[in-house]
Amino acid sequence: MKYLLLFCSFFFFPNTTIAQSRLTWQQLADVSIKKMEDKENFMTYNQADFGEELLPLDSTDVYISGYLIPIDAMGLTYALSRNPNASCFFCGGAGPETVILLRVKPENYKRYATDTRMTFTGRIRMNKNDKNSFIYVLQDAEEY
């Protein structure tokens, strides 16, 4: 009876697991950044040129570990950083390739303490055109 139940669970129930790749900060460093000027809006922004080995990962499911850094004063938006807050991109200690904007699924949202080391999973998006966002965005992010 035990074997029949085991067989049925594999045969009749769909497999809901999603293959995810481990993403490393070394992989994300395969990018060159060019400072661009938006004269109409009086601002500069980073335009990314992603490496050939990195491009195939765009829009794939991945997981990555890093330090959580709040982006707004209310603690509603977070970045995942290669480095702790004291030496992160926002403090001038690292480049834009060392942070990922987390777009957490609404049902999984909660507040996190700054510099908490965590692993998140989601779909990585490489931002080539949106000058108001990070060069990396983790869509549908959730704790791994």
C-alpha positions in Angstrom: 0.0 0.0 0.0 2.9 2.4 0.8 4.4 1.9 -2.6 1.1 2.4 -4.3 0.7 5.8 -2.6 4.2 6.8 -3.4 3.7 5.8 -7.1 0.4 7.8 -7.2 1.9 10.9 -5.7 4.5 11.0 -8.5 2.2 10.1 -11.3 -1.0 12.0 -10.5 0.2 15.1 -8.7 2.0 17.7 -10.9 5.5 18.5 -10.1 5.5 22.1 -8.8 9.2 22.5 -8.2 11.0 25.1 -10.2 14.6 24.7 -11.2 16.5 27.6 -9.8 20.1 28.5 -10.4 22.5 29.9 -7.9 23.5 33.4 -8.8 26.7 34.8 -7.5 28.0 38.3 -7.0 31.0 37.4 -9.2 28.6 36.6 -12.1 26.8 40.0 -11.6 30.2 41.7 -11.9 30.3 40.8 -15.6 28.9 44.2 -16.6 30.4 47.5 -17.7 28.7 50.7 -16.5 28.6 53.9 -18.5 27.5 57.2 -16.9 24.9 58.8 -19.0 23.4 62.3 -18.9 19.7 63.1 -19.1 19.9 66.8 -19.9 16.1 67.2 -20.1 15.7 66.0 -16.5 19.1 67.3 -15.2 20.3 63.9 -14.0 22.9 61.3 -14.6 22.2 57.6 -14.6 24.0 54.3 -15.1 23.6 52.4 -18.3 24.6 48.8 -18.1 26.2 46.7 -20.8 25.9 43.1 -19.6 28.5 40.4 -20.4 27.9 37.5 -22.8 27.9 35.0 -19.9 25.4 37.0 -17.9 22.8 37.7 -20.6 21.4 34.2 -20.8 20.4 34.5 -17.1 18.0 37.4 -17.8 14.5 36.4 -16.8 15.5 33.1 -15.2 14.7 31.8 -11.7 17.7 32.2 -9.4 18.6 32.5 -5.8 21.2 34.7 -4.2 22.4 35.6 -0.7 23.3 39.1 0.5 22.7 41.8 3.1 19.3 43.6 3.3 19.3 47.3 3.0 16.1 49.5 3.2 15.7 51.8 0.3 13.0 54.1 1.8 12.5 55.6 5.3 9.3 53.5 5.8 11.1 50.2 5.2 8.8 49.2 2.3 11.5 48.7 -0.4 14.7 46.7 0.0 17.9 46.1 -1.8 20.0 42.9 -1.5 23.6 43.9 -1.3 26.9 42.1 -1.7 28.2 44.2 1.1 26.8 45.3 4.5 25.3 48.8 4.7 28.5 50.5 5.8 30.3 49.6 2.6 27.4 49.2 0.1 26.8 51.0 -3.2 24.8 53.8 -1.5 27.6 54.8 0.8 30.1 55.0 -2.1 32.0 51.9 -1.3 30.9 49.7 -4.2 29.5 49.8 -7.7 25.9 49.5 -8.9 26.5 45.8 -9.8 26.7 45.0 -6.1 23.0 45.6 -5.4 19.7 44.1 -6.5 16.3 45.7 -6.1 13.9 43.3 -4.4 10.4 43.2 -5.8 8.9 41.0 -3.1 5.6 39.2 -3.7 2.9 41.1 -1.8 1.9 38.0 0.1 5.4 37.5 1.3 6.2 41.1 2.3 7.5 41.8 5.8 9.9 44.2 7.4 13.6 43.2 7.7 16.4 44.5 9.9 19.2 46.4 8.1 22.2 44.1 7.3 20.3 40.9 7.9 22.1 38.3 5.7 19.5 36.3 3.8 18.9 34.4 0.6 16.2 35.3 -1.8 14.8 33.6 -4.8 13.0 35.1 -7.8 13.3 36.0 -11.5 16.3 38.1 -12.2 15.8 41.0 -14.6 18.7 42.9 -16.1 17.7 46.5 -16.6 18.9 48.0 -19.8 16.5 50.9 -20.2 14.8 52.1 -17.0 17.0 54.9 -15.7 14.9 55.1 -12.5 15.7 51.6 -11.3 18.7 49.5 -10.4 20.6 47.5 -13.1 19.4 44.3 -11.4 15.9 43.6 -10.2 14.7 40.4 -8.5 11.0 40.0 -9.5 8.6 38.0 -7.4 11.2 37.8 -4.7 10.7 35.6 -1.6 12.9 34.2 1.1 14.7 31.0 0.0 
